[in-house]
Amino acid sequence: TTFNNLTIATGADVSLNNSIDASGNSADNGTFTTTGRSLSFTGTSSSSISGSAPFITFEDFTQNKAGSTTTLAIPVQINGDLTLTDGIIATTSTSGTSTSYVSGPMKKIGDDAFVFPVGKSGYWAPIGISAPASASAAFQAEYYATSYSVTTVSAPLDHISFLEHWMLDRTTGSDNVSTTLYWKDGTRSAINDLSELVVAHYNGTSWVNETQDGGTTGTTSQGTVTSQLMT
């Protein structure tokens, strides 16, 4: 099914039997059954998915718009593969949920603060960064539900987590940001005492303390810990 602009009116109930090739905008204000179908955004002009529906689900999603942006004004759930060929996908802010997160690396470009909705192996574990100084700055994050391979620490650290770690890489630019780590299940993450919890950074030799004063929020059940501005 190929279309330019598609609007599902309020009260309408539309079921999709084929995959979609779209070059324009999609407005979903009714019931649009797309589960199991694939969506490809193509062409050279910007597109959007919007409407009053709470979310829309596709099997696979392909962004292939040369030099243009597809804006997701409502949540889009992808059960299969996300293929990024050309162009930008712009979304509103979301930190994910315990049943919906990004498993694997996720890159963010721009000068806004951002929370990466990452997780793995059934665990939801976001990581946030403060706002970079430049619009071209790029950071990539990934969560791992295991300990890092090197556990050597420098004082005053006593040990690092043997349950999980994050990889945060600055892939473009030289902007410095602070980092916020989230725990959504304190029992699983073995969070027992907020006063002893810090953000640690591996400097290539050992783990060092990077936490700012008063850097924790929440409780041992759910909360955050934030680093100082990291170089």
C-alpha positions in Angstrom: 0.0 0.0 0.0 1.5 3.3 -1.1 0.2 6.7 0.0 1.2 10.3 0.4 -1.0 11.6 3.3 -3.3 9.3 5.2 -5.9 10.3 7.9 -7.9 7.9 9.9 -11.0 9.8 11.1 -12.3 9.7 14.6 -14.5 6.6 15.0 -13.1 4.9 11.9 -11.8 1.3 12.1 -9.2 0.5 9.5 -7.3 -2.7 9.2 -4.1 -2.9 7.1 -3.6 -6.0 5.0 -0.4 -4.9 3.3 2.8 -3.2 4.2 3.0 0.6 3.9 5.2 2.8 1.7 4.6 6.4 2.8 6.0 9.7 1.5 3.7 12.1 3.5 1.9 12.3 6.8 -0.2 9.8 8.8 -2.8 11.0 11.2 -4.4 8.3 13.4 -7.5 9.5 15.1 -9.5 6.3 15.0 -8.5 2.6 15.1 -5.7 1.7 12.7 -4.8 -2.0 13.0 -1.2 -2.4 11.7 0.2 -5.1 13.9 2.4 -7.4 11.9 2.7 -5.0 9.0 5.8 -3.0 8.0 6.1 0.8 7.4 8.7 2.5 5.1 8.9 6.3 5.0 10.4 7.3 1.7 10.8 10.4 -0.5 12.6 13.7 0.1 10.0 15.8 2.1 9.4 15.6 5.9 6.7 13.4 7.3 4.9 12.8 10.6 2.8 10.3 12.5 0.3 12.1 14.7 -3.3 11.9 15.9 -5.3 11.2 19.0 -4.5 7.5 19.2 -2.4 6.6 22.2 0.1 4.7 20.0 0.5 2.7 16.8 2.3 -0.7 16.3 4.2 -2.0 13.3 6.3 -5.1 12.7 9.2 -3.3 11.0 10.0 0.4 10.5 12.3 1.8 7.8 13.4 5.5 7.6 14.6 6.2 4.1 14.0 9.9 3.5 17.0 11.6 2.0 17.9 14.6 4.1 14.4 14.8 5.7 12.8 14.1 9.0 10.0 11.8 10.1 8.4 13.2 13.3 6.7 10.8 15.7 4.1 12.9 17.5 2.5 9.8 19.1 4.4 6.7 20.3 5.2 4.2 17.7 5.9 0.6 18.8 8.2 -1.5 16.6 8.0 -5.3 17.3 10.6 -6.3 14.6 13.4 -4.3 13.0 14.2 -0.6 12.9 16.1 0.2 9.7 17.8 3.6 9.5 18.8 4.2 5.8 18.6 8.0 5.4 17.1 10.9 7.2 16.2 11.6 10.9 13.5 10.2 13.1 12.4 12.9 15.6 10.5 11.8 18.8 9.0 13.4 21.8 10.7 12.6 25.1 10.2 9.1 26.6 12.2 7.0 29.1 10.6 3.8 28.2 8.8 1.3 30.4 9.5 -2.0 32.0 8.0 -3.8 29.0 9.2 -1.4 26.3 12.8 -0.2 25.9 15.7 -0.2 23.5 17.9 -3.3 23.8 21.2 -2.4 22.2 23.0 0.8 21.3 21.0 4.1 20.9 22.5 7.3 19.6 21.2 10.9 20.3 22.3 14.0 18.4 21.6 17.5 19.5 21.9 20.0 22.3 19.0 18.9 24.5 19.2 16.9 27.7 18.1 13.4 27.0 17.2 10.1 28.8 18.1 7.0 26.8 15.2 4.4 27.2 17.6 1.5 27.3 17.5 -2.0 28.9 18.3 -5.6 28.3 17.4 -9.1 29.3 14.1 -8.1 30.7 15.6 -5.2 32.7 14.7 -1.5 32.1 17.6 0.8 33.0 17.6 4.3 31.5 20.6 6.5 31.4 20.4 10.3 31.1 22.7 13.1 30.0 22.6 16.8 30.6 22.3 19.2 27.7 25.4 19.3 25.5 26.6 22.7 24.4 26.4 22.2 20.6 23.6 20.9 18.3 26.1 18.6 16.5 27.1 16.7 19.7 26.4 13.0 19.5 26.3 10.4 22.4 25.6 6.7 22.2 24.4 4.6 25.1 23.8 0.9 25.9 22.8 -1.0 29.0 24.3 -4.4 30.0 22.7 -6.7 32.6 26.2 -8.0 33.6 29.3 -6.6 35.4 32.0 -4.9 33.3 35.0 -7.1 32.5 37.4 -5.1 34.6 36.5 -4.5 38.3 39.7 -2.7 39.6 38.7 0.5 41.5 40.5 3.5 42.8 39.9 5.0 46.3 37.6 6.0 47.7 35.6 3.4 45.7 35.3 0.0 47.3 33.7 -2.0 44.5 31.5 -1.6 41.4 28.3 -3.4 40.6 28.6 -7.0 39.8 25.1 -7.0 38.2 25.0 -4.3 35.6 26.8 -1.4 33.8 26.2 1.1 31.0 28.4 2.2 28.1 28.1 5.9 27.2 30.3 7.1 24.3 30.7 10.6 23.0 30.8 9.8 19.3 30.9 13.4 17.9 32.2 16.6 19.4 34.0 17.4 22.7 31.0 18.6 24.8 31.0 17.6 28.5 27.9 16.3 30.1 26.8 14.9 33.5 25.3 11.4 33.6 22.3 10.1 35.4 21.8 6.4 36.1 18.4 5.0 36.9 17.4 2.0 38.9 13.8 0.8 38.5 14.1 -2.3 40.7 16.3 -1.7 43.7 16.2 -5.3 44.8 17.5 -6.6 41.5 20.2 -3.8 41.4 21.1 -4.5 45.1 20.5 -0.8 46.1 20.6 -0.9 49.9 22.1 2.5 51.0 21.8 5.7 48.9 24.6 7.4 50.9 27.1 4.8 49.5 25.9 5.0 45.9 28.0 6.8 43.3 28.5 7.0 39.5 31.9 5.4 38.6 33.7 5.9 35.3 36.3 3.5 33.9 39.4 5.6 32.8 41.1 2.8 31.0 43.0 1.6 34.1 40.5 1.5 36.9 37.1 2.8 38.0 37.0 6.3 39.6 34.3 8.2 41.5 32.5 10.7 39.3 29.5 11.6 41.6 28.4 15.1 42.5 27.5 16.0 46.0 23.8 15.1 46.8 23.7 13.2 43.6 21.0 10.7 44.5 17.2 10.9 44.3 14.3 8.6 45.2 14.5 5.5 47.4 16.2 2.2 47.4 13.3 0.8 45.4 13.5 3.4 42.5 15.7 6.4 42.0 18.7 8.0 40.3 22.3 8.9 40.9 24.0 11.7 38.9 27.6 12.4 38.1 29.5 15.7 38.1 30.2 17.2 34.6 32.4 14.6 33.0 35.1 15.3 30.5 
